[in-house]
Amino acid sequence: MTAIILASASPRRRELIHQIGWTADIEKSCFHEVSDVAEAEDKRKRYPASLLDSFSGVDLVCAVNALGKAEDVLKETGTGIPVLGADTVVTLNGKILGKPEDEEAARQMLRFLSGNTHQVKTGVALLKGDRKLLQVVTTSVTFRKLTEDEIGKYIATGEPMDKAGSYGIQGKGTLLVESITGSYDNVVGLPLVTVYEMMKVLQKDL
């Protein structure tokens, strides 16, 4: 059975890991996440060009956050077990939509997403010893045209309040979505096929 250390307290990511039969010890990272491209570009300077050179824009934000979380936990654990870090963002027209601060912010985000196709991006970092693998996976999600009543009722469920983009596709938010192109697991918070393939590469290289 494959064992990892998950640098995330997200119950959704933990459930996804268990779904494929892996075990995961949870170690929440204290890494201070970057929130925009400018911050990510500044963080990029800490790393060898080869590690982050292929990422730009919102992809760079996800990559830096995933890598930072994994590195922070790796320093604390110091074990031979691979550490998995991840960061998921919702973006539309270059704007990053984080978790809403309040119900009004959630309402504004859902109005923004209504009737449009946005992207969900997850940066995935898998570390063991000095070996570092890093990828960003993108899924396109198209929302139905939502009415104000639908938005209000969804917000009233409380589901949007702890989720990037103010919705959860694995919950009641599935009714907001008309279609997706790409990995469903990625929208939930962790692209499982990508993680699996990265683990195969890591095990082969070691």
N, C-alpha and C positions, 0 to 999 in steps of 0.2 A: 504493500500500500504506500502511495506517495504521501510524504509529509512535508508541509511547508510552514513557515511563519508568515502570517498575514498582517501586514503593517496597516491595518485598518480596523476600526470598530464597527464598520458597516454590517448590519445583520444580513443585508441582501447579498453582499459579497461572500460572507461566510456560508450562507445557504447554497450559493452557486458552487462553491468549492466542494461542499459535502455532496452536492448533486452528482458529481463525477467520481465519487468514491474516495476522494483525497481527505486527509485529515489536516486541520489547520489550528495552530496555536495563535491566539490573537494577541498582538502587541501594538497598542495604539502609538502612533508616531507623534512626536512633539514638534515636527518640522513646521515652520511658518510658511504656509502656502503662498505662492505668488498669485496675484489676481488679474494681472494684465500682461500684455506682450512686453511692455517696457521693463517691468520687473523681471520677467523671464529672461530677457536679453542680458540683463545685468548679472543674473545668476549663471548664465551660460559661460561667463568668463572664468568660472571656477573649474571648469572641466576641460579635458582634452577635446580638441575640435572634432575628432573622429566620433565621439560619443553623441554629441548633440547637433552636429553639422547638418544633418539631413532634415532637421525640424525647423519650422518657422511659423510665425503667427500663432493662432490658437493651439496648433499642434505642439508648439514649443512650450506653451503654458502647461499643458497636460504632461508632457514628457518631464519637465523640470520638477513638477510636483510629485509625480510618481517616483522618480529617481530619488528625490530628497527624502520622501517618507521611508523608502526602502533602506537608504543609507543610514538614516537616523536609527532605525530599529536594528540594523545589522551591527552597528557600533555597540548597542546595548546588549544584544544577545550573545554575539561572539561565538555562535555555534556553527556546526557544519551543515545545518539545515537551510535550504534555500529560503530567501526572504522575498515576498511578493508585495510590491507597492503598486497602487493604482490611483488614478485621479480621473473623474468623469465630469465633463462640462457640457452644457447645452449652448449652442451658438446659432445665431441667425443674423445674416448680413454683417458678419464680423463682430457682432456684439455678444459678449459672454453673459449668459444668464445664470447667476448663482442661486443659492437658496433664498427665498423671499424673507425680508425682515418682518413683514406683517401681512395681513390679509389684503391690504390695498396694493402692496407690491406684487403679491401673487396674482391679483386681478389684472394688473397692468401686463404682467408677463403672459398670462393666458390670452389676453386680447391680442398681444403682439404675435403669438404663435398661431392663433386662430386662422384657419384657411391657408396657412403657409407651410412650406417645407423647410425644416431646420435640420441641423446636424448635431448628433450626439457623439462626442469624442472621448475616448478613454485612453489615457496613457498607462502603459503596463511596464513595470520594471521588475526584472527577476535577477536577484543577486546571490552569489555564493562565493565566498572568499574574494578574490580580486576579479572574478568574472562578472560582467555586467551586461545584461541583455535589455534592450529598450525598444518598444514599439508603440505606435499610436493607431488605434482602430476607429474608423468613422462609419456611422450608420445614419442614413437620411430618414427622417420621420415626417410624414405629412399629417397635419391636423385637419379634422373636419372644420367647417365654418361653425363656430360656436355661438350660441345665443347668450345674452347677458344672464338669463335665468339658469342656463346650464353651467356657466362659469360660477355663479353664486352658489348653486347647490353643490358643486364640486368643492369649492373652498370650504363650505360648511362641514364637509366630512373631516376636515383637518389634514387630509392626506398631502396636500401640496406643501405644507409648511417646513418640512425637513428635506426637501428634494430640489436638486438643481433644475431650473426651468419650471418649477412649481407643479410638477406632475410625476406620477409613478406609473409606468406602463404595466407593471406587474400587479397593480391594484385596480381601483375604480377608474384610474386614469386611462385604462385601455379603451374606454368608450370615447375618449377624445380623439383617438388616433384612427385615421383613415387607412394608412398604409405605411410600411417601412421597407427600406431597401438596405440590406446588410444584416449584420448580426443582431438578433433580438436580445441575447444575453448582454451585449454591449450597452444597450439602452437601460437594462436593469442595473448595470454597474461593473460588469466584468466579462470581456469577450473570451469565453471558455476555450474555443478552438485555438485561438491565438496563444493563450496561456499554456495549453497542452503542447503545442508545437514548440514554444520557447523552452519548455521543460525538457523536451526531447533533445534539443540542441545543447542545452546546458549539461545534461547527463552524458551526451556524446563527447563533449569537449573536455570533460573532467577526467 
